[in-house]
Amino acid sequence: METATFLRKPALEPLSPYLREKFEFFRVESADKATFDRFKQLAGSMTKQVMKELGYELEKNSVTVLRGGVFKTASRYVPIK
């Protein structure tokens, strides 16, 4: 997540393939849409907490995620000044 942030990408972007591989509920076909959306919200909330603890703050919401296929948008962070 820190490398993605350094590259000015959403922090969740590099995690999409890993989440899809390791957790069945991140596969759209395995869950109903409402459940799938809740797990994506949970991942975003947890990312926000981790990034804050690592010394980052929110820069922008709803940044397009280009890879992974789990998230369409996610938040981008910057180091706290």
mmCIF file of the N, C-alpha and C atoms, coordinates in Angstrom:
data_MODEL
# 
_entry.id   MODEL 
# 
loop_
_atom_site.group_PDB 
_atom_site.id 
_atom_site.type_symbol 
_atom_site.label_atom_id 
_atom_site.label_alt_id 
_atom_site.label_comp_id 
_atom_site.label_asym_id 
_atom_site.label_entity_id 
_atom_site.label_seq_id 
_atom_site.pdbx_PDB_ins_code 
_atom_site.Cartn_x 
_atom_site.Cartn_y 
_atom_site.Cartn_z 
_atom_site.occupancy 
_atom_site.B_iso_or_equiv 
_atom_site.pdbx_formal_charge 
_atom_site.auth_seq_id 
_atom_site.auth_comp_id 
_atom_site.auth_asym_id 
_atom_site.auth_atom_id 
_atom_site.pdbx_PDB_model_num 
ATOM 1   N N  . MET A 1 1  ? 0.829   -1.184  0.000   1.00 0.00 ? 1  MET A N  1 
ATOM 2   C CA . MET A 1 1  ? 0.000   0.000   0.000   1.00 0.00 ? 1  MET A CA 1 
ATOM 3   C C  . MET A 1 1  ? 0.876   1.252   0.000   1.00 0.00 ? 1  MET A C  1 
ATOM 4   N N  . GLU A 1 2  ? 2.001   1.192   0.725   1.00 0.00 ? 2  GLU A N  1 
ATOM 5   C CA . GLU A 1 2  ? 2.885   2.353   0.746   1.00 0.00 ? 2  GLU A CA 1 
ATOM 6   C C  . GLU A 1 2  ? 3.543   2.579   -0.617  1.00 0.00 ? 2  GLU A C  1 
ATOM 7   N N  . THR A 1 3  ? 3.888   1.518   -1.303  1.00 0.00 ? 3  THR A N  1 
ATOM 8   C CA . THR A 1 3  ? 4.476   1.671   -2.632  1.00 0.00 ? 3  THR A CA 1 
ATOM 9   C C  . THR A 1 3  ? 3.462   2.254   -3.602  1.00 0.00 ? 3  THR A C  1 
ATOM 10  N N  . ALA A 1 4  ? 2.238   1.771   -3.542  1.00 0.00 ? 4  ALA A N  1 
ATOM 11  C CA . ALA A 1 4  ? 1.182   2.315   -4.397  1.00 0.00 ? 4  ALA A CA 1 
ATOM 12  C C  . ALA A 1 4  ? 0.991   3.802   -4.105  1.00 0.00 ? 4  ALA A C  1 
ATOM 13  N N  . THR A 1 5  ? 1.019   4.163   -2.840  1.00 0.00 ? 5  THR A N  1 
ATOM 14  C CA . THR A 1 5  ? 0.872   5.563   -2.449  1.00 0.00 ? 5  THR A CA 1 
ATOM 15  C C  . THR A 1 5  ? 2.030   6.390   -2.991  1.00 0.00 ? 5  THR A C  1 
ATOM 16  N N  . PHE A 1 6  ? 3.244   5.874   -2.886  1.00 0.00 ? 6  PHE A N  1 
ATOM 17  C CA . PHE A 1 6  ? 4.414   6.566   -3.422  1.00 0.00 ? 6  PHE A CA 1 
ATOM 18  C C  . PHE A 1 6  ? 4.257   6.791   -4.927  1.00 0.00 ? 6  PHE A C  1 
ATOM 19  N N  . LEU A 1 7  ? 3.654   5.829   -5.618  1.00 0.00 ? 7  LEU A N  1 
ATOM 20  C CA . LEU A 1 7  ? 3.437   5.927   -7.062  1.00 0.00 ? 7  LEU A CA 1 
ATOM 21  C C  . LEU A 1 7  ? 2.164   6.700   -7.413  1.00 0.00 ? 7  LEU A C  1 
ATOM 22  N N  . ARG A 1 8  ? 1.530   7.295   -6.397  1.00 0.00 ? 8  ARG A N  1 
ATOM 23  C CA . ARG A 1 8  ? 0.312   8.098   -6.548  1.00 0.00 ? 8  ARG A CA 1 
ATOM 24  C C  . ARG A 1 8  ? -0.862  7.279   -7.095  1.00 0.00 ? 8  ARG A C  1 
ATOM 25  N N  . LYS A 1 9  ? -0.956  6.045   -6.617  1.00 0.00 ? 9  LYS A N  1 
ATOM 26  C CA . LYS A 1 9  ? -2.053  5.142   -6.957  1.00 0.00 ? 9  LYS A CA 1 
ATOM 27  C C  . LYS A 1 9  ? -2.900  4.930   -5.704  1.00 0.00 ? 9  LYS A C  1 
ATOM 28  N N  . PRO A 1 10 ? -4.150  4.494   -5.856  1.00 0.00 ? 10 PRO A N  1 
ATOM 29  C CA . PRO A 1 10 ? -4.952  4.154   -4.678  1.00 0.00 ? 10 PRO A CA 1 
ATOM 30  C C  . PRO A 1 10 ? -4.287  3.023   -3.887  1.00 0.00 ? 10 PRO A C  1 
ATOM 31  N N  . ALA A 1 11 ? -4.326  3.117   -2.588  1.00 0.00 ? 11 ALA A N  1 
ATOM 32  C CA . ALA A 1 11 ? -3.655  2.151   -1.719  1.00 0.00 ? 11 ALA A CA 1 
ATOM 33  C C  . ALA A 1 11 ? -4.185  0.732   -1.900  1.00 0.00 ? 11 ALA A C  1 
ATOM 34  N N  . LEU A 1 12 ? -5.448  0.571   -2.242  1.00 0.00 ? 12 LEU A N  1 
ATOM 35  C CA . LEU A 1 12 ? -6.035  -0.761  -2.411  1.00 0.00 ? 12 LEU A CA 1 
ATOM 36  C C  . LEU A 1 12 ? -5.712  -1.410  -3.755  1.00 0.00 ? 12 LEU A C  1 
ATOM 37  N N  . GLU A 1 13 ? -5.246  -0.644  -4.705  1.00 0.00 ? 13 GLU A N  1 
ATOM 38  C CA . GLU A 1 13 ? -5.043  -1.184  -6.057  1.00 0.00 ? 13 GLU A CA 1 
ATOM 39  C C  . GLU A 1 13 ? -4.169  -2.439  -6.095  1.00 0.00 ? 13 GLU A C  1 
ATOM 40  N N  . PRO A 1 14 ? -3.020  -2.470  -5.444  1.00 0.00 ? 14 PRO A N  1 
ATOM 41  C CA . PRO A 1 14 ? -2.192  -3.680  -5.544  1.00 0.00 ? 14 PRO A CA 1 
ATOM 42  C C  . PRO A 1 14 ? -2.750  -4.878  -4.768  1.00 0.00 ? 14 PRO A C  1 
ATOM 43  N N  . LEU A 1 15 ? -3.713  -4.652  -3.903  1.00 0.00 ? 15 LEU A N  1 
ATOM 44  C CA . LEU A 1 15 ? -4.261  -5.747  -3.106  1.00 0.00 ? 15 LEU A CA 1 
ATOM 45  C C  . LEU A 1 15 ? -5.364  -6.530  -3.804  1.00 0.00 ? 15 LEU A C  1 
ATOM 46  N N  . SER A 1 16 ? -5.941  -5.982  -4.849  1.00 0.00 ? 16 SER A N  1 
ATOM 47  C CA . SER A 1 16 ? -7.081  -6.628  -5.514  1.00 0.00 ? 16 SER A CA 1 
ATOM 48  C C  . SER A 1 16 ? -6.822  -8.076  -5.903  1.00 0.00 ? 16 SER A C  1 
ATOM 49  N N  . PRO A 1 17 ? -5.744  -8.389  -6.624  1.00 0.00 ? 17 PRO A N  1 
ATOM 50  C CA . PRO A 1 17 ? -5.527  -9.791  -7.002  1.00 0.00 ? 17 PRO A CA 1 
ATOM 51  C C  . PRO A 1 17 ? -5.343  -10.704 -5.786  1.00 0.00 ? 17 PRO A C  1 
ATOM 52  N N  . TYR A 1 18 ? -4.656  -10.230 -4.772  1.00 0.00 ? 18 TYR A N  1 
ATOM 53  C CA . TYR A 1 18 ? -4.436  -11.012 -3.561  1.00 0.00 ? 18 TYR A CA 1 
ATOM 54  C C  . TYR A 1 18 ? -5.760  -11.283 -2.840  1.00 0.00 ? 18 TYR A C  1 
ATOM 55  N N  . LEU A 1 19 ? -6.591  -10.264 -2.704  1.00 0.00 ? 19 LEU A N  1 
ATOM 56  C CA . LEU A 1 19 ? -7.889  -10.436 -2.041  1.00 0.00 ? 19 LEU A CA 1 
ATOM 57  C C  . LEU A 1 19 ? -8.760  -11.433 -2.798  1.00 0.00 ? 19 LEU A C  1 
ATOM 58  N N  . ARG A 1 20 ? -8.747  -11.343 -4.114  1.00 0.00 ? 20 ARG A N  1 
ATOM 59  C CA . ARG A 1 20 ? -9.538  -12.242 -4.955  1.00 0.00 ? 20 ARG A CA 1 
ATOM 60  C C  . ARG A 1 20 ? -9.060  -13.687 -4.801  1.00 0.00 ? 20 ARG A C  1 
ATOM 61  N N  . GLU A 1 21 ? -7.748  -13.871 -4.714  1.00 0.00 ? 21 GLU A N  1 
ATOM 62  C CA . GLU A 1 21 ? -7.178  -15.212 -4.601  1.00 0.00 ? 21 GLU A CA 1 
ATOM 63  C C  . GLU A 1 21 ? -7.409  -15.832 -3.220  1.00 0.00 ? 21 GLU A C  1 
ATOM 64  N N  . LYS A 1 22 ? -7.238  -15.043 -2.169  1.00 0.00 ? 22 LYS A N  1 
ATOM 65  C CA . LYS A 1 22 ? -7.248  -15.572 -0.809  1.00 0.00 ? 22 LYS A CA 1 
ATOM 66  C C  . LYS A 1 22 ? -8.625  -15.629 -0.154  1.00 0.00 ? 22 LYS A C  1 
ATOM 67  N N  . PHE A 1 23 ? -9.526  -14.721 -0.552  1.00 0.00 ? 23 PHE A N  1 
ATOM 68  C CA . PHE A 1 23 ? -10.817 -14.625 0.126   1.00 0.00 ? 23 PHE A CA 1 
ATOM 69  C C  . PHE A 1 23 ? -11.955 -14.817 -0.874  1.00 0.00 ? 23 PHE A C  1 
ATOM 70  N N  . GLU A 1 24 ? -12.714 -15.861 -0.662  1.00 0.00 ? 24 GLU A N  1 
ATOM 71  C CA . GLU A 1 24 ? -13.777 -16.206 -1.593  1.00 0.00 ? 24 GLU A CA 1 
ATOM 72  C C  . GLU A 1 24 ? -14.814 -15.097 -1.747  1.00 0.00 ? 24 GLU A C  1 
ATOM 73  N N  . PHE A 1 25 ? -15.076 -14.356 -0.689  1.00 0.00 ? 25 PHE A N  1 
ATOM 74  C CA . PHE A 1 25 ? -16.121 -13.331 -0.776  1.00 0.00 ? 25 PHE A CA 1 
ATOM 75  C C  . PHE A 1 25 ? -15.729 -12.143 -1.649  1.00 0.00 ? 25 PHE A C  1 
ATOM 76  N N  . PHE A 1 26 ? -14.460 -12.059 -2.099  1.00 0.00 ? 26 PHE A N  1 
ATOM 77  C CA . PHE A 1 26 ? -14.068 -11.012 -3.034  1.00 0.00 ? 26 PHE A CA 1 
ATOM 78  C C  . PHE A 1 26 ? -14.225 -11.445 -4.485  1.00 0.00 ? 26 PHE A C  1 
ATOM 79  N N  . ARG A 1 27 ? -14.809 -12.619 -4.686  1.00 0.00 ? 27 ARG A N  1 
ATOM 80  C CA . ARG A 1 27 ? -15.139 -13.072 -6.033  1.00 0.00 ? 27 ARG A CA 1 
ATOM 81  C C  . ARG A 1 27 ? -16.618 -12.790 -6.251  1.00 0.00 ? 27 ARG A C  1 
ATOM 82  N N  . VAL A 1 28 ? -16.924 -11.958 -7.205  1.00 0.00 ? 28 VAL A N  1 
ATOM 83  C CA . VAL A 1 28 ? -18.301 -11.505 -7.432  1.00 0.00 ? 28 VAL A CA 1 
ATOM 84  C C  . VAL A 1 28 ? -19.255 -12.677 -7.565  1.00 0.00 ? 28 VAL A C  1 
ATOM 85  N N  . GLU A 1 29 ? -18.830 -13.717 -8.241  1.00 0.00 ? 29 GLU A N  1 
ATOM 86  C CA . GLU A 1 29 ? -19.730 -14.841 -8.492  1.00 0.00 ? 29 GLU A CA 1 
ATOM 87  C C  . GLU A 1 29 ? -20.057 -15.638 -7.234  1.00 0.00 ? 29 GLU A C  1 
ATOM 88  N N  . SER A 1 30 ? -19.279 -15.432 -6.153  1.00 0.00 ? 30 SER A N  1 
ATOM 89  C CA . SER A 1 30 ? -19.503 -16.227 -4.941  1.00 0.00 ? 30 SER A CA 1 
ATOM 90  C C  . SER A 1 30 ? -20.424 -15.541 -3.926  1.00 0.00 ? 30 SER A C  1 
ATOM 91  N N  . ALA A 1 31 ? -20.773 -14.301 -4.146  1.00 0.00 ? 31 ALA A N  1 
ATOM 92  C CA . ALA A 1 31 ? -21.591 -13.585 -3.166  1.00 0.00 ? 31 ALA A CA 1 
ATOM 93  C C  . ALA A 1 31 ? -22.610 -12.708 -3.887  1.00 0.00 ? 31 ALA A C  1 
ATOM 94  N N  . ASP A 1 32 ? -23.664 -12.404 -3.191  1.00 0.00 ? 32 ASP A N  1 
ATOM 95  C CA . ASP A 1 32 ? -24.617 -11.474 -3.782  1.00 0.00 ? 32 ASP A CA 1 
ATOM 96  C C  . ASP A 1 32 ? -23.995 -10.079 -3.781  1.00 0.00 ? 32 ASP A C  1 
ATOM 97  N N  . LYS A 1 33 ? -24.517 -9.203  -4.591  1.00 0.00 ? 33 LYS A N  1 
ATOM 98  C CA . LYS A 1 33 ? -23.927 -7.874  -4.773  1.00 0.00 ? 33 LYS A CA 1 
ATOM 99  C C  . LYS A 1 33 ? -23.858 -7.081  -3.470  1.00 0.00 ? 33 LYS A C  1 
ATOM 100 N N  . ALA A 1 34 ? -24.880 -7.148  -2.655  1.00 0.00 ? 34 ALA A N  1 
ATOM 101 C CA . ALA A 1 34 ? -24.893 -6.395  -1.391  1.00 0.00 ? 34 ALA A CA 1 
ATOM 102 C C  . ALA A 1 34 ? -23.768 -6.857  -0.468  1.00 0.00 ? 34 ALA A C  1 
ATOM 103 N N  . THR A 1 35 ? -23.568 -8.160  -0.367  1.00 0.00 ? 35 THR A N  1 
ATOM 104 C CA . THR A 1 35 ? -22.499 -8.699  0.472   1.00 0.00 ? 35 THR A CA 1 
ATOM 105 C C  . THR A 1 35 ? -21.143 -8.317  -0.094  1.00 0.00 ? 35 THR A C  1 
ATOM 106 N N  . PHE A 1 36 ? -20.983 -8.438  -1.394  1.00 0.00 ? 36 PHE A N  1 
ATOM 107 C CA . PHE A 1 36 ? -19.737 -8.069  -2.066  1.00 0.00 ? 36 PHE A CA 1 
ATOM 108 C C  . PHE A 1 36 ? -19.406 -6.600  -1.802  1.00 0.00 ? 36 PHE A C  1 
ATOM 109 N N  . ASP A 1 37 ? -20.400 -5.722  -1.924  1.00 0.00 ? 37 ASP A N  1 
ATOM 110 C CA . ASP A 1 37 ? -20.192 -4.290  -1.679  1.00 0.00 ? 37 ASP A CA 1 
ATOM 111 C C  . ASP A 1 37 ? -19.795 -4.016  -0.231  1.00 0.00 ? 37 ASP A C  1 
ATOM 112 N N  . ARG A 1 38 ? -20.381 -4.729  0.708   1.00 0.00 ? 38 ARG A N  1 
ATOM 113 C CA . ARG A 1 38 ? -20.038 -4.551  2.130   1.00 0.00 ? 38 ARG A CA 1 
ATOM 114 C C  . ARG A 1 38 ? -18.592 -4.935  2.408   1.00 0.00 ? 38 ARG A C  1 
ATOM 115 N N  . PHE A 1 39 ? -18.136 -6.025  1.797   1.00 0.00 ? 39 PHE A N  1 
ATOM 116 C CA . PHE A 1 39 ? -16.743 -6.434  1.992   1.00 0.00 ? 39 PHE A CA 1 
ATOM 117 C C  . PHE A 1 39 ? -15.779 -5.426  1.365   1.00 0.00 ? 39 PHE A C  1 
ATOM 118 N N  . LYS A 1 40 ? -16.169 -4.840  0.254   1.00 0.00 ? 40 LYS A N  1 
ATOM 119 C CA . LYS A 1 40 ? -15.321 -3.801  -0.355  1.00 0.00 ? 40 LYS A CA 1 
ATOM 120 C C  . LYS A 1 40 ? -15.260 -2.576  0.556   1.00 0.00 ? 40 LYS A C  1 
ATOM 121 N N  . GLN A 1 41 ? -16.388 -2.198  1.155   1.00 0.00 ? 41 GLN A N  1 
ATOM 122 C CA . GLN A 1 41 ? -16.405 -1.073  2.092   1.00 0.00 ? 41 GLN A CA 1 
ATOM 123 C C  . GLN A 1 41 ? -15.530 -1.374  3.306   1.00 0.00 ? 41 GLN A C  1 
ATOM 124 N N  . LEU A 1 42 ? -15.591 -2.598  3.786   1.00 0.00 ? 42 LEU A N  1 
ATOM 125 C CA . LEU A 1 42 ? -14.767 -3.007  4.914   1.00 0.00 ? 42 LEU A CA 1 
ATOM 126 C C  . LEU A 1 42 ? -13.281 -2.899  4.567   1.00 0.00 ? 42 LEU A C  1 
ATOM 127 N N  . ALA A 1 43 ? -12.903 -3.351  3.382   1.00 0.00 ? 43 ALA A N  1 
ATOM 128 C CA . ALA A 1 43 ? -11.506 -3.252  2.943   1.00 0.00 ? 43 ALA A CA 1 
ATOM 129 C C  . ALA A 1 43 ? -11.069 -1.790  2.880   1.00 0.00 ? 43 ALA A C  1 
ATOM 130 N N  . GLY A 1 44 ? -11.920 -0.917  2.389   1.00 0.00 ? 44 GLY A N  1 
ATOM 131 C CA . GLY A 1 44 ? -11.598 0.508   2.327   1.00 0.00 ? 44 GLY A CA 1 
ATOM 132 C C  . GLY A 1 44 ? -11.442 1.128   3.704   1.00 0.00 ? 44 GLY A C  1 
ATOM 133 N N  . SER A 1 45 ? -12.313 0.755   4.614   1.00 0.00 ? 45 SER A N  1 
ATOM 134 C CA . SER A 1 45 ? -12.242 1.263   5.985   1.00 0.00 ? 45 SER A CA 1 
ATOM 135 C C  . SER A 1 45 ? -10.975 0.790   6.687   1.00 0.00 ? 45 SER A C  1 
ATOM 136 N N  . MET A 1 46 ? -10.639 -0.467  6.505   1.00 0.00 ? 46 MET A N  1 
ATOM 137 C CA . MET A 1 46 ? -9.427  -1.004  7.126   1.00 0.00 ? 46 MET A CA 1 
ATOM 138 C C  . MET A 1 46 ? -8.178  -0.354  6.531   1.00 0.00 ? 46 MET A C  1 
ATOM 139 N N  . THR A 1 47 ? -8.199  -0.106  5.234   1.00 0.00 ? 47 THR A N  1 
ATOM 140 C CA . THR A 1 47 ? -7.071  0.560   4.584   1.00 0.00 ? 47 THR A CA 1 
ATOM 141 C C  . THR A 1 47 ? -6.880  1.958   5.160   1.00 0.00 ? 47 THR A C  1 
ATOM 142 N N  . LYS A 1 48 ? -7.969  2.670   5.362   1.00 0.00 ? 48 LYS A N  1 
ATOM 143 C CA . LYS A 1 48 ? -7.898  4.014   5.932   1.00 0.00 ? 48 LYS A CA 1 
ATOM 144 C C  . LYS A 1 48 ? -7.237  3.988   7.307   1.00 0.00 ? 48 LYS A C  1 
ATOM 145 N N  . GLN A 1 49 ? -7.598  3.022   8.130   1.00 0.00 ? 49 GLN A N  1 
ATOM 146 C CA . GLN A 1 49 ? -7.014  2.909   9.469   1.00 0.00 ? 49 GLN A CA 1 
ATOM 147 C C  . GLN A 1 49 ? -5.533  2.571   9.412   1.00 0.00 ? 49 GLN A C  1 
ATOM 148 N N  . VAL A 1 50 ? -5.167  1.645   8.536   1.00 0.00 ? 50 VAL A N  1 
ATOM 149 C CA . VAL A 1 50 ? -3.760  1.250   8.399   1.00 0.00 ? 50 VAL A CA 1 
ATOM 150 C C  . VAL A 1 50 ? -2.928  2.425   7.902   1.00 0.00 ? 50 VAL A C  1 
ATOM 151 N N  . MET A 1 51 ? -3.413  3.096   6.884   1.00 0.00 ? 51 MET A N  1 
ATOM 152 C CA . MET A 1 51 ? -2.647  4.216   6.315   1.00 0.00 ? 51 MET A CA 1 
ATOM 153 C C  . MET A 1 51 ? -2.486  5.337   7.337   1.00 0.00 ? 51 MET A C  1 
ATOM 154 N N  . LYS A 1 52 ? -3.512  5.606   8.122   1.00 0.00 ? 52 LYS A N  1 
ATOM 155 C CA . LYS A 1 52 ? -3.414  6.624   9.161   1.00 0.00 ? 52 LYS A CA 1 
ATOM 156 C C  . LYS A 1 52 ? -2.341  6.240   10.182  1.00 0.00 ? 52 LYS A C  1 
ATOM 157 N N  . GLU A 1 53 ? -2.341  4.985   10.576  1.00 0.00 ? 53 GLU A N  1 
ATOM 158 C CA . GLU A 1 53 ? -1.352  4.495   11.545  1.00 0.00 ? 53 GLU A CA 1 
ATOM 159 C C  . GLU A 1 53 ? 0.068   4.564   10.988  1.00 0.00 ? 53 GLU A C  1 
ATOM 160 N N  . LEU A 1 54 ? 0.210   4.410   9.673   1.00 0.00 ? 54 LEU A N  1 
ATOM 161 C CA . LEU A 1 54 ? 1.522   4.471   9.033   1.00 0.00 ? 54 LEU A CA 1 
ATOM 162 C C  . LEU A 1 54 ? 1.977   5.905   8.750   1.00 0.00 ? 54 LEU A C  1 
ATOM 163 N N  . GLY A 1 55 ? 1.118   6.880   9.068   1.00 0.00 ? 55 GLY A N  1 
ATOM 164 C CA . GLY A 1 55 ? 1.501   8.273   8.898   1.00 0.00 ? 55 GLY A CA 1 
ATOM 165 C C  . GLY A 1 55 ? 1.059   8.910   7.593   1.00 0.00 ? 55 GLY A C  1 
ATOM 166 N N  . TYR A 1 56 ? -0.068  8.452   7.062   1.00 0.00 ? 56 TYR A N  1 
ATOM 167 C CA . TYR A 1 56 ? -0.609  9.006   5.820   1.00 0.00 ? 56 TYR A CA 1 
ATOM 168 C C  . TYR A 1 56 ? -1.981  9.605   6.089   1.00 0.00 ? 56 TYR A C  1 
ATOM 169 N N  . GLU A 1 57 ? -2.364  10.537  5.238   1.00 0.00 ? 57 GLU A N  1 
ATOM 170 C CA . GLU A 1 57 ? -3.697  11.131  5.309   1.00 0.00 ? 57 GLU A CA 1 
ATOM 171 C C  . GLU A 1 57 ? -4.359  11.053  3.944   1.00 0.00 ? 57 GLU A C  1 
ATOM 172 N N  . LEU A 1 58 ? -5.658  11.145  3.941   1.00 0.00 ? 58 LEU A N  1 
ATOM 173 C CA . LEU A 1 58 ? -6.434  11.072  2.701   1.00 0.00 ? 58 LEU A CA 1 
ATOM 174 C C  . LEU A 1 58 ? -6.089  12.246  1.803   1.00 0.00 ? 58 LEU A C  1 
ATOM 175 N N  . GLU A 1 59 ? -5.788  11.943  0.547   1.00 0.00 ? 59 GLU A N  1 
ATOM 176 C CA . GLU A 1 59 ? -5.584  12.995  -0.446  1.00 0.00 ? 59 GLU A CA 1 
ATOM 177 C C  . GLU A 1 59 ? -6.826  13.157  -1.305  1.00 0.00 ? 59 GLU A C  1 
ATOM 178 N N  . LYS A 1 60 ? -7.369  12.018  -1.774  1.00 0.00 ? 60 LYS A N  1 
ATOM 179 C CA . LYS A 1 60 ? -8.510  12.093  -2.683  1.00 0.00 ? 60 LYS A CA 1 
ATOM 180 C C  . LYS A 1 60 ? -9.311  10.796  -2.635  1.00 0.00 ? 60 LYS A C  1 
ATOM 181 N N  . ASN A 1 61 ? -10.638 10.931  -2.625  1.00 0.00 ? 61 ASN A N  1 
ATOM 182 C CA . ASN A 1 61 ? -11.554 9.787   -2.721  1.00 0.00 ? 61 ASN A CA 1 
ATOM 183 C C  . ASN A 1 61 ? -11.864 9.502   -4.184  1.00 0.00 ? 61 ASN A C  1 
ATOM 184 N N  . SER A 1 62 ? -12.391 8.351   -4.443  1.00 0.00 ? 62 SER A N  1 
ATOM 185 C CA . SER A 1 62 ? -12.920 7.973   -5.761  1.00 0.00 ? 62 SER A CA 1 
ATOM 186 C C  . SER A 1 62 ? -11.902 8.084   -6.895  1.00 0.00 ? 62 SER A C  1 
ATOM 187 N N  . VAL A 1 63 ? -10.694 7.626   -6.640  1.00 0.00 ? 63 VAL A N  1 
ATOM 188 C CA . VAL A 1 63 ? -9.667  7.566   -7.676  1.00 0.00 ? 63 VAL A CA 1 
ATOM 189 C C  . VAL A 1 63 ? -9.865  6.241   -8.416  1.00 0.00 ? 63 VAL A C  1 
ATOM 190 N N  . THR A 1 64 ? -9.872  6.273   -9.717  1.00 0.00 ? 64 THR A N  1 
ATOM 191 C CA . THR A 1 64 ? -10.105 5.073   -10.513 1.00 0.00 ? 64 THR A CA 1 
ATOM 192 C C  . THR A 1 64 ? -9.001  4.048   -10.289 1.00 0.00 ? 64 THR A C  1 
ATOM 193 N N  . VAL A 1 65 ? -9.415  2.808   -10.033 1.00 0.00 ? 65 VAL A N  1 
ATOM 194 C CA . VAL A 1 65 ? -8.487  1.687   -9.884  1.00 0.00 ? 65 VAL A CA 1 
ATOM 195 C C  . VAL A 1 65 ? -8.376  1.017   -11.249 1.00 0.00 ? 65 VAL A C  1 
ATOM 196 N N  . LEU A 1 66 ? -7.160  0.902   -11.748 1.00 0.00 ? 66 LEU A N  1 
ATOM 197 C CA . LEU A 1 66 ? -6.957  0.384   -13.097 1.00 0.00 ? 66 LEU A CA 1 
ATOM 198 C C  . LEU A 1 66 ? -6.753  -1.120  -13.167 1.00 0.00 ? 66 LEU A C  1 
ATOM 199 N N  . ARG A 1 67 ? -6.335  -1.741  -12.049 1.00 0.00 ? 67 ARG A N  1 
ATOM 200 C CA . ARG A 1 67 ? -6.003  -3.165  -12.088 1.00 0.00 ? 67 ARG A CA 1 
ATOM 201 C C  . ARG A 1 67 ? -6.690  -3.928  -10.967 1.00 0.00 ? 67 ARG A C  1 
ATOM 202 N N  . GLY A 1 68 ? -6.836  -5.212  -11.181 1.00 0.00 ? 68 GLY A N  1 
ATOM 203 C CA . GLY A 1 68 ? -7.301  -6.084  -10.110 1.00 0.00 ? 68 GLY A CA 1 
ATOM 204 C C  . GLY A 1 68 ? -8.710  -6.592  -10.236 1.00 0.00 ? 68 GLY A C  1 
ATOM 205 N N  . GLY A 1 69 ? -9.617  -5.781  -10.740 1.00 0.00 ? 69 GLY A N  1 
ATOM 206 C CA . GLY A 1 69 ? -10.972 -6.232  -10.963 1.00 0.00 ? 69 GLY A CA 1 
ATOM 207 C C  . GLY A 1 69 ? -11.893 -6.290  -9.759  1.00 0.00 ? 69 GLY A C  1 
ATOM 208 N N  . VAL A 1 70 ? -11.426 -5.931  -8.579  1.00 0.00 ? 70 VAL A N  1 
ATOM 209 C CA . VAL A 1 70 ? -12.290 -5.947  -7.396  1.00 0.00 ? 70 VAL A CA 1 
ATOM 210 C C  . VAL A 1 70 ? -12.895 -4.572  -7.170  1.00 0.00 ? 70 VAL A C  1 
ATOM 211 N N  . PHE A 1 71 ? -12.061 -3.552  -7.190  1.00 0.00 ? 71 PHE A N  1 
ATOM 212 C CA . PHE A 1 71 ? -12.493 -2.188  -6.887  1.00 0.00 ? 71 PHE A CA 1 
ATOM 213 C C  . PHE A 1 71 ? -12.521 -1.344  -8.155  1.00 0.00 ? 71 PHE A C  1 
ATOM 214 N N  . LYS A 1 72 ? -13.547 -0.535  -8.305  1.00 0.00 ? 72 LYS A N  1 
ATOM 215 C CA . LYS A 1 72 ? -13.610 0.420   -9.416  1.00 0.00 ? 72 LYS A CA 1 
ATOM 216 C C  . LYS A 1 72 ? -12.936 1.732   -9.018  1.00 0.00 ? 72 LYS A C  1 
ATOM 217 N N  . THR A 1 73 ? -13.147 2.135   -7.771  1.00 0.00 ? 73 THR A N  1 
ATOM 218 C CA . THR A 1 73 ? -12.507 3.337   -7.246  1.00 0.00 ? 73 THR A CA 1 
ATOM 219 C C  . THR A 1 73 ? -12.007 3.042   -5.833  1.00 0.00 ? 73 THR A C  1 
ATOM 220 N N  . ALA A 1 74 ? -11.036 3.831   -5.414  1.00 0.00 ? 74 ALA A N  1 
ATOM 221 C CA . ALA A 1 74 ? -10.502 3.711   -4.055  1.00 0.00 ? 74 ALA A CA 1 
ATOM 222 C C  . ALA A 1 74 ? -9.859  5.044   -3.683  1.00 0.00 ? 74 ALA A C  1 
ATOM 223 N N  . SER A 1 75 ? -9.433  5.147   -2.450  1.00 0.00 ? 75 SER A N  1 
ATOM 224 C CA . SER A 1 75 ? -8.839  6.397   -1.962  1.00 0.00 ? 75 SER A CA 1 
ATOM 225 C C  . SER A 1 75 ? -7.337  6.400   -2.153  1.00 0.00 ? 75 SER A C  1 
ATOM 226 N N  . ARG A 1 76 ? -6.817  7.609   -2.360  1.00 0.00 ? 76 ARG A N  1 
ATOM 227 C CA . ARG A 1 76 ? -5.378  7.812   -2.497  1.00 0.00 ? 76 ARG A CA 1 
ATOM 228 C C  . ARG A 1 76 ? -4.900  8.613   -1.293  1.00 0.00 ? 76 ARG A C  1 
ATOM 229 N N  . TYR A 1 77 ? -3.726  8.290   -0.808  1.00 0.00 ? 77 TYR A N  1 
ATOM 230 C CA . TYR A 1 77 ? -3.192  8.906   0.398   1.00 0.00 ? 77 TYR A CA 1 
ATOM 231 C C  . TYR A 1 77 ? -1.873  9.602   0.125   1.00 0.00 ? 77 TYR A C  1 
ATOM 232 N N  . VAL A 1 78 ? -1.493  10.500  1.030   1.00 0.00 ? 78 VAL A N  1 
ATOM 233 C CA . VAL A 1 78 ? -0.202  11.191  0.990   1.00 0.00 ? 78 VAL A CA 1 
ATOM 234 C C  . VAL A 1 78 ? 0.371   11.177  2.416   1.00 0.00 ? 78 VAL A C  1 
ATOM 235 N N  . PRO A 1 79 ? 1.705   11.272  2.526   1.00 0.00 ? 79 PRO A N  1 
ATOM 236 C CA . PRO A 1 79 ? 2.290   11.348  3.865   1.00 0.00 ? 79 PRO A CA 1 
ATOM 237 C C  . PRO A 1 79 ? 1.803   12.603  4.592   1.00 0.00 ? 79 PRO A C  1 
ATOM 238 N N  . ILE A 1 80 ? 1.594   12.485  5.894   1.00 0.00 ? 80 ILE A N  1 
ATOM 239 C CA . ILE A 1 80 ? 1.203   13.648  6.705   1.00 0.00 ? 80 ILE A CA 1 
ATOM 240 C C  . ILE A 1 80 ? 2.400   14.577  6.783   1.00 0.00 ? 80 ILE A C  1 
ATOM 241 N N  . LYS A 1 81 ? 2.171   15.845  6.547   1.00 0.00 ? 81 LYS A N  1 
ATOM 242 C CA . LYS A 1 81 ? 3.258   16.840  6.564   1.00 0.00 ? 81 LYS A CA 1 
ATOM 243 C C  . LYS A 1 81 ? 3.474   17.413  7.917   1.00 0.00 ? 81 LYS A C  1 
# 
